[in-house]
Amino acid sequence: MPEITLVQAVNLALARAMADDPSVLIVGEDVGAEGGVFRATEGLLDRFGGDRVLDTPLAEGLIAGMSVGLAAQGFRPVSEIQFAGFIYPTIDQLANHASRLRTRTRGRLTCPMVVRSPYGAGIRAVEHHSESPEAMFAHIPGLRVVIPSSPARAYGLLLASIRDPDPVIFLEPTRLYRATRETVEDDGAALPLDRCFVLREGTDITLITWGAMTKETLAAADRLEAEGVSAEVVDVATLKPLDGDGLLASVAKTGRCVIVHEAPLTGGIGAEIAACIAERGLVSLLAPIERVAGWDTVMPLPRLEQQYLPSEARILDAVHRVLAYQ
């Protein structure tokens, strides 16, 4: 069985979902003949036809609104927004309709739709192509927010998101699209939503992260091991709703915690995780929680991109401060 990249795993999951369920549709700009801007939908038009792989105008609000209508009428649309920086026009439909349809109709209608989008920095893209807006969507009641960090998790979590009866925002880290390869069995098995994943066991400190930052966080854990520090690395995966129990179990084991994310610090998901640990796991903590995040500024253009992204060195500095606390 060949090893595949994260973007190939997305394609594999889409093809599996469409083969298993005729109500699954692909909607978006250039998703048909072009196969998507990153080729995530490549080959699906030839395999499933133009009735199920639908190219749309360059109108993100239309894509979201059409997906809401399709979902309300029994389909399971998976819409692609080419970059997360272009996703803001969808918020009217997502906040006012997709997220409220179950409540508005007292359960008569649900909204089983997925909005996929590449997100995050690290590929030297131009303005509006490197945003990390996950916290904005997590603040909307009724939306689930999922971010994979490996090919296997992309495959399993996307299948679970497509099968979910409610709307899911599925953000795919562009920096990881072709960064690594992994063996992924196309068996149709979904991974559980609303659960975090322990990527590395440890006893001295918990490093909590998601998306592309798993790369730097795991590298920092390797460096810490060489220093004699045992770091546990937890991939949040589903940012809304949070797996509070899973996060608390790790912190209870280690007593120390550093949270790492690419999005700006203020109002980020890291703050929500820190609040969860403070409210429910304060007695487990042996030191204050540290957050390592992007700066509270607009994502810079490529020349300064690496100065914005949290680095392995910044993660290690935070860990050393937490470990030194008495």
C-alpha positions, 0 to 999 in steps of 0.5 A: 500500500503506497504512502500518500500526502495529506492532500492525497488523503483528502482526495481519497476520503472525498472519493470514498464518501462519494462512492459510499453515499450518492448524496455527497456532492463537491461544490466550489471554484475550479473543483471540477476540471481543474481539480481544485487549487491544490488538486484536492478534488482531482479526478472526481469529476471524471469519476462521478460526473458533473451532477456531483462535482459542481464548479461555481462562480467566484462567489464564496457567499453563493457557495455557502448559501447553495450548500445550506440549501442542498443540505436542507434538502437531503444532500451532503455538500462538501464545499471548497473555499480556495484559501481561508482568507477568502472564507469571510463572505461565507460567514453570513450563511454559516452564522445565520443559517447553517449553524441555526437550521436545526434549532430554527426548525426544532430538529425537523431539518439538519444541515449536514454540510462541510466547508473545506479550506486550506489555511495557514502560512508557510507556503510563501503565499500572497496577502489573504492566502495565509489566514488562521481564522479557526477561533472565529468559527469556533465562536459560532454556536452550532458549527464544529471546527476540525483541523487534521495534522497528518494524512491518516487523520485527514482521511478519517476526520474528513469522513467523520465530518461528511457523515456528521448531521451538522455543519463542519468547518474543515481547515486543512494546513497548506504547509502540511499538504505535501510535507510528509507521507503516510500509509493510509488504508482506504477502508472507509473508517472514520476517526472520532470527532470531538476527541484529541489525539496523543501523538507522543506520550510524556510525563514532565510537560504537556504540549497542546497544539493542532494543524501545522504546528504539530511539526514544530511541536514534535520537533521541540519534544525531540529536543527536550528528550535529548535534554532529559525532559519527557514531553507529551504532545496532544493534537486537539484535532476538533477545536469545537467542541473541545475534548476537555476531558482528554486535555485535562487527563494529559495535564493531570499526568504531567502537571505542566502545559504549553499551548502552541498555535499559529493564529494570533494570541488574543482570543485564540483557541489557546485561551479557551484551552487555558481557561478549561484547564484553569477551571477544571484542572487547576489543582493538577498544575505545578506551574502557570500555563504558557501560550506560544502563538502568532503575533497580534498582527496581519499575517506578513508577506513571505519575507517575514512569514517565518518571523510570524510563525511560532518556532521550535526555539520559541516553544523550547523557551516557553517549556524551559520557563514552565519547567523552571517555575517553583 
